[in-house]
Amino acid sequence: MFGSKKRRRQAIAEREAFRAEIKAEVLDEVRDLLSLSRVAANGVPNLSALNIAVRNIDAASLNLKFFGYELGRKLAAALPPPTNTAPRHVGLDSKPSTQADMESDWAAHWCGQLLTPVLFHRKLWELAFVLQAIYEQGHMRPGARGLGFGCGEEPIPSYLASHGVAVTVTDLEAAEAQAAGWAKTNQHAASLEQAFQPRMLDRATFDRLVDLRFVDMNAIPSDLGGYDFCWSICAFEHLGSIERGLAFVENSLSTIRPGGLSVHTTEFNIDPNAPTIDNWPSVLFKREHFIALADRLRSKGHHVAPLDFDIGDKPMDRFIDLPPWGHDMPAEWSKWHGTGDHLKVAVDGFVSTCFGLIVRKAG
């Protein structure tokens, strides 16, 4: 009798163990079926229908990327070499980056001034756009004062100082930048060491004309004022929301004198009918946001350069770059992606490019 109970308990335990083993195997199979991993847990190809449907997306993205990059290199190499360029007034609008801009004489001039070849890269467009706006408003001169927001390691402060412009470089406090991830991607100026570009000017001139302030762009200190111009490059989309970004542009006018220039670039969702990203570390502005901002600023007497939403129709205008970005790729692929030339990118499923805003404060 007691032996029968013992055998029964043993049989139950064995049955439960068997069930647990089967359950674990089934769970592993379900995980493999639902997983987008290219291989199953045991290393064999993942042949689930879901995986088969999507497993070549990464390769297709890389095909698009590398052919787009090659197209950009070929088009840039075919441009006539810039010779004896000079700055000139072109009547720059508030606008998105385009291939035509990068093929223009004004962009070629600023690329030359920054000691870089002309490339179809939206970050290079931003630098050229800001410098062109500063020049057209008459502030590229000794004695002028400029204020840069979220400067990171961009070359503009050194370039301006080389022309006698006094510059205040601003960025987040180091701890805040570390928390936001900017320090890891070299997009933060922890000190003036990061802002100094020795190929453009000597250190003594730089130290005389450039100073650093740690500034939260959502709370601009009241003692920052009297500048001839201020600028930011792809910074105000990182202030937490669309509302905060637009408020920053308006608040930045408090730092400049009457008639001064406020010029900024940011992310632009090119689809006017699509939803957009808001209340996120990186937001995407739409046409309607820029129109509303321009209307509000004009109602207060400020001048906003005409809004031009033409996104271009040339090959590099239609190439939309996709993740992964260069810093996420294996080092062995560097010859494939090179500088990663692109004017438009996919941001969380939306197509974005850079947009520049030019505002002259009421006199």
TORKOL-4160 file (C-alpha; in steps of 0.2 Angstrom, whole numbers, padded with zeros to 4 digits, m for minus):
363
<pt num="1" X="0000" Y="0000" Z="0000"/>
<pt num="2" X="0014" Y="0012" Z="0005"/>
<pt num="3" X="0024" Y="0006" Z="m0010"/>
<pt num="4" X="0009" Y="0010" Z="m0022"/>
<pt num="5" X="0008" Y="0028" Z="m0015"/>
<pt num="6" X="0027" Y="0030" Z="m0017"/>
<pt num="7" X="0026" Y="0024" Z="m0035"/>
<pt num="8" X="0011" Y="0035" Z="m0038"/>
<pt num="9" X="0020" Y="0051" Z="m0032"/>
<pt num="10" X="0035" Y="0046" Z="m0042"/>
<pt num="11" X="0024" Y="0044" Z="m0058"/>
<pt num="12" X="0016" Y="0061" Z="m0054"/>
<pt num="13" X="0033" Y="0069" Z="m0052"/>
<pt num="14" X="0040" Y="0062" Z="m0068"/>
<pt num="15" X="0024" Y="0067" Z="m0078"/>
<pt num="16" X="0026" Y="0085" Z="m0071"/>
<pt num="17" X="0044" Y="0085" Z="m0075"/>
<pt num="18" X="0040" Y="0079" Z="m0093"/>
<pt num="19" X="0027" Y="0093" Z="m0095"/>
<pt num="20" X="0039" Y="0106" Z="m0089"/>
<pt num="21" X="0052" Y="0100" Z="m0102"/>
<pt num="22" X="0039" Y="0100" Z="m0116"/>
<pt num="23" X="0033" Y="0117" Z="m0110"/>
<pt num="24" X="0051" Y="0124" Z="m0111"/>
<pt num="25" X="0053" Y="0117" Z="m0128"/>
<pt num="26" X="0037" Y="0124" Z="m0134"/>
<pt num="27" X="0042" Y="0141" Z="m0127"/>
<pt num="28" X="0058" Y="0140" Z="m0135"/>
<pt num="29" X="0050" Y="0136" Z="m0152"/>
<pt num="30" X="0037" Y="0150" Z="m0149"/>
<pt num="31" X="0051" Y="0163" Z="m0145"/>
<pt num="32" X="0060" Y="0157" Z="m0161"/>
<pt num="33" X="0044" Y="0159" Z="m0171"/>
<pt num="34" X="0041" Y="0177" Z="m0164"/>
<pt num="35" X="0059" Y="0182" Z="m0164"/>
<pt num="36" X="0067" Y="0192" Z="m0179"/>
<pt num="37" X="0084" Y="0185" Z="m0175"/>
<pt num="38" X="0091" Y="0177" Z="m0191"/>
<pt num="39" X="0096" Y="0161" Z="m0181"/>
<pt num="40" X="0086" Y="0151" Z="m0168"/>
<pt num="41" X="0093" Y="0147" Z="m0151"/>
<pt num="42" X="0103" Y="0132" Z="m0157"/>
<pt num="43" X="0111" Y="0142" Z="m0171"/>
<pt num="44" X="0101" Y="0135" Z="m0186"/>
<pt num="45" X="0092" Y="0147" Z="m0198"/>
<pt num="46" X="0076" Y="0154" Z="m0191"/>
<pt num="47" X="0063" Y="0148" Z="m0203"/>
<pt num="48" X="0047" Y="0156" Z="m0196"/>
<pt num="49" X="0036" Y="0164" Z="m0208"/>
<pt num="50" X="0038" Y="0181" Z="m0199"/>
<pt num="51" X="0057" Y="0180" Z="m0200"/>
<pt num="52" X="0057" Y="0174" Z="m0218"/>
<pt num="53" X="0046" Y="0189" Z="m0222"/>
<pt num="54" X="0058" Y="0202" Z="m0214"/>
<pt num="55" X="0075" Y="0194" Z="m0213"/>
<pt num="56" X="0082" Y="0203" Z="m0228"/>
<pt num="57" X="0077" Y="0220" Z="m0223"/>
<pt num="58" X="0094" Y="0224" Z="m0216"/>
<pt num="59" X="0102" Y="0219" Z="m0232"/>
<pt num="60" X="0090" Y="0229" Z="m0242"/>
<pt num="61" X="0093" Y="0245" Z="m0231"/>
<pt num="62" X="0112" Y="0243" Z="m0233"/>
<pt num="63" X="0110" Y="0242" Z="m0252"/>
<pt num="64" X="0100" Y="0258" Z="m0252"/>
<pt num="65" X="0112" Y="0266" Z="m0241"/>
<pt num="66" X="0128" Y="0262" Z="m0250"/>
<pt num="67" X="0122" Y="0265" Z="m0267"/>
<pt num="68" X="0115" Y="0282" Z="m0261"/>
<pt num="69" X="0132" Y="0286" Z="m0253"/>
<pt num="70" X="0141" Y="0281" Z="m0269"/>
<pt num="71" X="0129" Y="0292" Z="m0279"/>
<pt num="72" X="0133" Y="0307" Z="m0267"/>
<pt num="73" X="0152" Y="0304" Z="m0270"/>
<pt num="74" X="0150" Y="0303" Z="m0289"/>
<pt num="75" X="0139" Y="0319" Z="m0289"/>
<pt num="76" X="0151" Y="0329" Z="m0278"/>
<pt num="77" X="0166" Y="0323" Z="m0288"/>
<pt num="78" X="0158" Y="0330" Z="m0304"/>
<pt num="79" X="0156" Y="0347" Z="m0297"/>
<pt num="80" X="0167" Y="0360" Z="m0304"/>
<pt num="81" X="0181" Y="0364" Z="m0291"/>
<pt num="82" X="0178" Y="0380" Z="m0282"/>
<pt num="83" X="0191" Y="0393" Z="m0287"/>
<pt num="84" X="0193" Y="0411" Z="m0280"/>
<pt num="85" X="0176" Y="0410" Z="m0271"/>
<pt num="86" X="0169" Y="0425" Z="m0263"/>
<pt num="87" X="0155" Y="0428" Z="m0251"/>
<pt num="88" X="0140" Y="0436" Z="m0259"/>
<pt num="89" X="0122" Y="0441" Z="m0255"/>
<pt num="90" X="0109" Y="0428" Z="m0261"/>
<pt num="91" X="0094" Y="0433" Z="m0251"/>
<pt num="92" X="0093" Y="0417" Z="m0241"/>
<pt num="93" X="0076" Y="0411" Z="m0237"/>
<pt num="94" X="0070" Y="0401" Z="m0222"/>
<pt num="95" X="0071" Y="0384" Z="m0230"/>
<pt num="96" X="0076" Y="0365" Z="m0230"/>
<pt num="97" X="0092" Y="0358" Z="m0236"/>
<pt num="98" X="0093" Y="0353" Z="m0255"/>
<pt num="99" X="0105" Y="0347" Z="m0267"/>
<pt num="100" X="0104" Y="0363" Z="m0277"/>
<pt num="101" X="0110" Y="0372" Z="m0261"/>
<pt num="102" X="0125" Y="0361" Z="m0260"/>
<pt num="103" X="0129" Y="0364" Z="m0279"/>
<pt num="104" X="0128" Y="0383" Z="m0276"/>
<pt num="105" X="0142" Y="0396" Z="m0276"/>
<pt num="106" X="0138" Y="0402" Z="m0259"/>
<pt num="107" X="0139" Y="0384" Z="m0251"/>
<pt num="108" X="0155" Y="0381" Z="m0260"/>
<pt num="109" X="0162" Y="0397" Z="m0253"/>
<pt num="110" X="0158" Y="0392" Z="m0235"/>
<pt num="111" X="0164" Y="0374" Z="m0237"/>
<pt num="112" X="0181" Y="0381" Z="m0243"/>
<pt num="113" X="0181" Y="0393" Z="m0229"/>
<pt num="114" X="0179" Y="0378" Z="m0217"/>
<pt num="115" X="0193" Y="0369" Z="m0226"/>
<pt num="116" X="0181" Y="0355" Z="m0231"/>
<pt num="117" X="0176" Y="0348" Z="m0248"/>
<pt num="118" X="0159" Y="0351" Z="m0255"/>
<pt num="119" X="0149" Y="0335" Z="m0250"/>
<pt num="120" X="0130" Y="0332" Z="m0250"/>
<pt num="121" X="0129" Y="0331" Z="m0232"/>
<pt num="122" X="0115" Y="0339" Z="m0222"/>
<pt num="123" X="0126" Y="0344" Z="m0208"/>
<pt num="124" X="0138" Y="0353" Z="m0220"/>
<pt num="125" X="0123" Y="0362" Z="m0227"/>
<pt num="126" X="0118" Y="0368" Z="m0209"/>
<pt num="127" X="0136" Y="0376" Z="m0207"/>
<pt num="128" X="0135" Y="0384" Z="m0223"/>
<pt num="129" X="0117" Y="0390" Z="m0221"/>
<pt num="130" X="0121" Y="0398" Z="m0204"/>
<pt num="131" X="0137" Y="0407" Z="m0210"/>
<pt num="132" X="0128" Y="0413" Z="m0226"/>
<pt num="133" X="0114" Y="0421" Z="m0215"/>
<pt num="134" X="0127" Y="0429" Z="m0203"/>
<pt num="135" X="0136" Y="0436" Z="m0218"/>
<pt num="136" X="0121" Y="0443" Z="m0226"/>
<pt num="137" X="0115" Y="0452" Z="m0211"/>
<pt num="138" X="0132" Y="0460" Z="m0210"/>
<pt num="139" X="0139" Y="0452" Z="m0194"/>
<pt num="140" X="0154" Y="0443" Z="m0202"/>
<pt num="141" X="0166" Y="0457" Z="m0196"/>
<pt num="142" X="0178" Y="0462" Z="m0182"/>
<pt num="143" X="0170" Y="0468" Z="m0167"/>
<pt num="144" X="0154" Y="0459" Z="m0169"/>
<pt num="145" X="0147" Y="0448" Z="m0155"/>
<pt num="146" X="0139" Y="0431" Z="m0158"/>
<pt num="147" X="0131" Y="0418" Z="m0146"/>
<pt num="148" X="0130" Y="0400" Z="m0151"/>
<pt num="149" X="0118" Y="0388" Z="m0142"/>
<pt num="150" X="0122" Y="0369" Z="m0140"/>
<pt num="151" X="0138" Y="0372" Z="m0150"/>
<pt num="152" X="0146" Y="0355" Z="m0147"/>
<pt num="153" X="0162" Y="0353" Z="m0157"/>
<pt num="154" X="0156" Y="0363" Z="m0172"/>
<pt num="155" X="0169" Y="0374" Z="m0181"/>
<pt num="156" X="0159" Y="0390" Z="m0182"/>
<pt num="157" X="0165" Y="0398" Z="m0166"/>
<pt num="158" X="0183" Y="0396" Z="m0172"/>
<pt num="159" X="0179" Y="0402" Z="m0189"/>
<pt num="160" X="0170" Y="0417" Z="m0183"/>
<pt num="161" X="0185" Y="0421" Z="m0170"/>
<pt num="162" X="0197" Y="0420" Z="m0185"/>
<pt num="163" X="0187" Y="0435" Z="m0192"/>
<pt num="164" X="0188" Y="0445" Z="m0176"/>
<pt num="165" X="0170" Y="0441" Z="m0170"/>
<pt num="166" X="0169" Y="0438" Z="m0151"/>
<pt num="167" X="0159" Y="0422" Z="m0148"/>
<pt num="168" X="0151" Y="0415" Z="m0133"/>
<pt num="169" X="0150" Y="0396" Z="m0134"/>
<pt num="170" X="0136" Y="0388" Z="m0124"/>
<pt num="171" X="0131" Y="0370" Z="m0120"/>
<pt num="172" X="0123" Y="0360" Z="m0106"/>
<pt num="173" X="0132" Y="0356" Z="m0090"/>
<pt num="174" X="0143" Y="0341" Z="m0092"/>
<pt num="175" X="0133" Y="0330" Z="m0081"/>
<pt num="176" X="0117" Y="0334" Z="m0090"/>
<pt num="177" X="0125" Y="0331" Z="m0107"/>
<pt num="178" X="0131" Y="0314" Z="m0101"/>
<pt num="179" X="0114" Y="0310" Z="m0095"/>
<pt num="180" X="0107" Y="0315" Z="m0112"/>
<pt num="181" X="0120" Y="0305" Z="m0122"/>
<pt num="182" X="0128" Y="0320" Z="m0130"/>
<pt num="183" X="0145" Y="0317" Z="m0123"/>
<pt num="184" X="0146" Y="0300" Z="m0130"/>
<pt num="185" X="0143" Y="0306" Z="m0148"/>
<pt num="186" X="0155" Y="0321" Z="m0147"/>
<pt num="187" X="0140" Y="0333" Z="m0149"/>
<pt num="188" X="0145" Y="0342" Z="m0133"/>
<pt num="189" X="0157" Y="0355" Z="m0129"/>
<pt num="190" X="0164" Y="0350" Z="m0111"/>
<pt num="191" X="0176" Y="0364" Z="m0112"/>
<pt num="192" X="0184" Y="0376" Z="m0124"/>
<pt num="193" X="0196" Y="0363" Z="m0129"/>
<pt num="194" X="0182" Y="0354" Z="m0139"/>
<pt num="195" X="0177" Y="0371" Z="m0148"/>
<pt num="196" X="0195" Y="0376" Z="m0153"/>
<pt num="197" X="0199" Y="0372" Z="m0171"/>
<pt num="198" X="0218" Y="0375" Z="m0173"/>
<pt num="199" X="0218" Y="0373" Z="m0192"/>
<pt num="200" X="0208" Y="0390" Z="m0192"/>
<pt num="201" X="0217" Y="0401" Z="m0180"/>
<pt num="202" X="0230" Y="0402" Z="m0166"/>
<pt num="203" X="0226" Y="0398" Z="m0148"/>
<pt num="204" X="0230" Y="0415" Z="m0142"/>
<pt num="205" X="0217" Y="0423" Z="m0154"/>
<pt num="206" X="0204" Y="0410" Z="m0149"/>
<pt num="207" X="0206" Y="0412" Z="m0130"/>
<pt num="208" X="0205" Y="0431" Z="m0132"/>
<pt num="209" X="0188" Y="0430" Z="m0142"/>
<pt num="210" X="0179" Y="0415" Z="m0137"/>
<pt num="211" X="0172" Y="0411" Z="m0120"/>
<pt num="212" X="0161" Y="0396" Z="m0113"/>
<pt num="213" X="0144" Y="0397" Z="m0104"/>
<pt num="214" X="0134" Y="0382" Z="m0098"/>
<pt num="215" X="0116" Y="0386" Z="m0103"/>
<pt num="216" X="0100" Y="0376" Z="m0102"/>
<pt num="217" X="0091" Y="0381" Z="m0119"/>
<pt num="218" X="0074" Y="0380" Z="m0110"/>
<pt num="219" X="0080" Y="0393" Z="m0097"/>
<pt num="220" X="0091" Y="0406" Z="m0105"/>
<pt num="221" X="0099" Y="0416" Z="m0092"/>
<pt num="222" X="0094" Y="0434" Z="m0092"/>
<pt num="223" X="0111" Y="0441" Z="m0091"/>
<pt num="224" X="0115" Y="0434" Z="m0109"/>
<pt num="225" X="0111" Y="0449" Z="m0120"/>
<pt num="226" X="0117" Y="0463" Z="m0131"/>
<pt num="227" X="0124" Y="0451" Z="m0145"/>
<pt num="228" X="0123" Y="0455" Z="m0163"/>
<pt num="229" X="0117" Y="0438" Z="m0168"/>
<pt num="230" X="0114" Y="0421" Z="m0161"/>
<pt num="231" X="0113" Y="0404" Z="m0169"/>
<pt num="232" X="0110" Y="0385" Z="m0166"/>
<pt num="233" X="0113" Y="0370" Z="m0177"/>
<pt num="234" X="0101" Y="0355" Z="m0174"/>
<pt num="235" X="0099" Y="0358" Z="m0156"/>
<pt num="236" X="0081" Y="0365" Z="m0152"/>
<pt num="237" X="0073" Y="0349" Z="m0157"/>
<pt num="238" X="0081" Y="0341" Z="m0142"/>
<pt num="239" X="0072" Y="0352" Z="m0129"/>
<pt num="240" X="0058" Y="0340" Z="m0125"/>
<pt num="241" X="0044" Y="0345" Z="m0136"/>
<pt num="242" X="0039" Y="0355" Z="m0151"/>
<pt num="243" X="0031" Y="0368" Z="m0140"/>
<pt num="244" X="0048" Y="0370" Z="m0131"/>
<pt num="245" X="0058" Y="0371" Z="m0147"/>
<pt num="246" X="0047" Y="0385" Z="m0154"/>
<pt num="247" X="0048" Y="0394" Z="m0138"/>
<pt num="248" X="0067" Y="0393" Z="m0138"/>
<pt num="249" X="0067" Y="0402" Z="m0155"/>
<pt num="250" X="0057" Y="0416" Z="m0149"/>
<pt num="251" X="0066" Y="0417" Z="m0132"/>
<pt num="252" X="0083" Y="0418" Z="m0141"/>
<pt num="253" X="0078" Y="0435" Z="m0147"/>
<pt num="254" X="0081" Y="0441" Z="m0130"/>
<pt num="255" X="0099" Y="0438" Z="m0131"/>
<pt num="256" X="0102" Y="0450" Z="m0146"/>
<pt num="257" X="0101" Y="0469" Z="m0149"/>
<pt num="258" X="0087" Y="0477" Z="m0159"/>
<pt num="259" X="0089" Y="0473" Z="m0177"/>
<pt num="260" X="0100" Y="0458" Z="m0173"/>
<pt num="261" X="0100" Y="0441" Z="m0181"/>
<pt num="262" X="0093" Y="0424" Z="m0174"/>
<pt num="263" X="0097" Y="0409" Z="m0186"/>
<pt num="264" X="0094" Y="0391" Z="m0182"/>
<pt num="265" X="0093" Y="0374" Z="m0190"/>
<pt num="266" X="0082" Y="0360" Z="m0184"/>
<pt num="267" X="0073" Y="0343" Z="m0190"/>
<pt num="268" X="0059" Y="0345" Z="m0203"/>
<pt num="269" X="0046" Y="0331" Z="m0206"/>
<pt num="270" X="0044" Y="0334" Z="m0224"/>
<pt num="271" X="0027" Y="0325" Z="m0225"/>
<pt num="272" X="0013" Y="0339" Z="m0222"/>
<pt num="273" X="0000" Y="0326" Z="m0220"/>
<pt num="274" X="0009" Y="0314" Z="m0208"/>
<pt num="275" X="0008" Y="0314" Z="m0189"/>
<pt num="276" X="0025" Y="0319" Z="m0181"/>
<pt num="277" X="0035" Y="0315" Z="m0166"/>
<pt num="278" X="0032" Y="0326" Z="m0151"/>
<pt num="279" X="0036" Y="0325" Z="m0132"/>
<pt num="280" X="0052" Y="0315" Z="m0135"/>
<pt num="281" X="0071" Y="0318" Z="m0134"/>
<pt num="282" X="0071" Y="0322" Z="m0153"/>
<pt num="283" X="0055" Y="0330" Z="m0160"/>
<pt num="284" X="0051" Y="0333" Z="m0179"/>
<pt num="285" X="0044" Y="0350" Z="m0184"/>
<pt num="286" X="0032" Y="0351" Z="m0198"/>
<pt num="287" X="0027" Y="0365" Z="m0210"/>
<pt num="288" X="0012" Y="0371" Z="m0199"/>
<pt num="289" X="0024" Y="0374" Z="m0184"/>
<pt num="290" X="0036" Y="0385" Z="m0194"/>
<pt num="291" X="0021" Y="0395" Z="m0201"/>
<pt num="292" X="0013" Y="0397" Z="m0184"/>
<pt num="293" X="0030" Y="0403" Z="m0177"/>
<pt num="294" X="0033" Y="0415" Z="m0191"/>
<pt num="295" X="0016" Y="0422" Z="m0190"/>
<pt num="296" X="0018" Y="0425" Z="m0171"/>
<pt num="297" X="0035" Y="0433" Z="m0173"/>
<pt num="298" X="0029" Y="0444" Z="m0187"/>
<pt num="299" X="0014" Y="0450" Z="m0176"/>
<pt num="300" X="0027" Y="0456" Z="m0164"/>
<pt num="301" X="0037" Y="0466" Z="m0177"/>
<pt num="302" X="0051" Y="0454" Z="m0180"/>
<pt num="303" X="0056" Y="0450" Z="m0198"/>
<pt num="304" X="0056" Y="0431" Z="m0203"/>
<pt num="305" X="0064" Y="0427" Z="m0220"/>
<pt num="306" X="0051" Y="0420" Z="m0232"/>
<pt num="307" X="0047" Y="0402" Z="m0228"/>
<pt num="308" X="0052" Y="0391" Z="m0243"/>
<pt num="309" X="0046" Y="0372" Z="m0241"/>
<pt num="310" X="0053" Y="0366" Z="m0258"/>
<pt num="311" X="0062" Y="0350" Z="m0253"/>
<pt num="312" X="0071" Y="0348" Z="m0270"/>
<pt num="313" X="0069" Y="0336" Z="m0284"/>
<pt num="314" X="0087" Y="0331" Z="m0288"/>
<pt num="315" X="0094" Y="0313" Z="m0285"/>
<pt num="316" X="0101" Y="0317" Z="m0268"/>
<pt num="317" X="0085" Y="0326" Z="m0263"/>
<pt num="318" X="0076" Y="0309" Z="m0266"/>
<pt num="319" X="0089" Y="0298" Z="m0257"/>
<pt num="320" X="0082" Y="0294" Z="m0239"/>
<pt num="321" X="0096" Y="0287" Z="m0228"/>
<pt num="322" X="0091" Y="0273" Z="m0216"/>
<pt num="323" X="0099" Y="0266" Z="m0200"/>
<pt num="324" X="0112" Y="0260" Z="m0195"/>
<pt num="325" X="0122" Y="0276" Z="m0195"/>
<pt num="326" X="0141" Y="0276" Z="m0197"/>
<pt num="327" X="0145" Y="0275" Z="m0178"/>
<pt num="328" X="0134" Y="0259" Z="m0177"/>
<pt num="329" X="0142" Y="0250" Z="m0191"/>
<pt num="330" X="0157" Y="0238" Z="m0190"/>
<pt num="331" X="0174" Y="0247" Z="m0193"/>
<pt num="332" X="0177" Y="0235" Z="m0208"/>
<pt num="333" X="0163" Y="0244" Z="m0217"/>
<pt num="334" X="0170" Y="0261" Z="m0216"/>
<pt num="335" X="0176" Y="0260" Z="m0234"/>
<pt num="336" X="0158" Y="0257" Z="m0239"/>
<pt num="337" X="0150" Y="0271" Z="m0230"/>
<pt num="338" X="0164" Y="0284" Z="m0231"/>
<pt num="339" X="0157" Y="0301" Z="m0225"/>
<pt num="340" X="0139" Y="0294" Z="m0226"/>
<pt num="341" X="0133" Y="0308" Z="m0238"/>
<pt num="342" X="0114" Y="0312" Z="m0236"/>
<pt num="343" X="0102" Y="0326" Z="m0236"/>
<pt num="344" X="0087" Y="0316" Z="m0230"/>
<pt num="345" X="0086" Y="0303" Z="m0216"/>
<pt num="346" X="0073" Y="0291" Z="m0209"/>
<pt num="347" X="0069" Y="0296" Z="m0191"/>
<pt num="348" X="0059" Y="0283" Z="m0181"/>
<pt num="349" X="0049" Y="0280" Z="m0198"/>
<pt num="350" X="0047" Y="0298" Z="m0203"/>
<pt num="351" X="0057" Y="0306" Z="m0217"/>
<pt num="352" X="0067" Y="0321" Z="m0211"/>
<pt num="353" X="0079" Y="0334" Z="m0217"/>
<pt num="354" X="0086" Y="0350" Z="m0210"/>
<pt num="355" X="0077" Y="0367" Z="m0210"/>
<pt num="356" X="0084" Y="0384" Z="m0207"/>
<pt num="357" X="0075" Y="0398" Z="m0199"/>
<pt num="358" X="0081" Y="0416" Z="m0201"/>
<pt num="359" X="0074" Y="0429" Z="m0189"/>
<pt num="360" X="0079" Y="0448" Z="m0188"/>
<pt num="361" X="0074" Y="0456" Z="m0172"/>
<pt num="362" X="0062" Y="0471" Z="m0172"/>
<pt num="363" X="0072" Y="0487" Z="m0173"/>
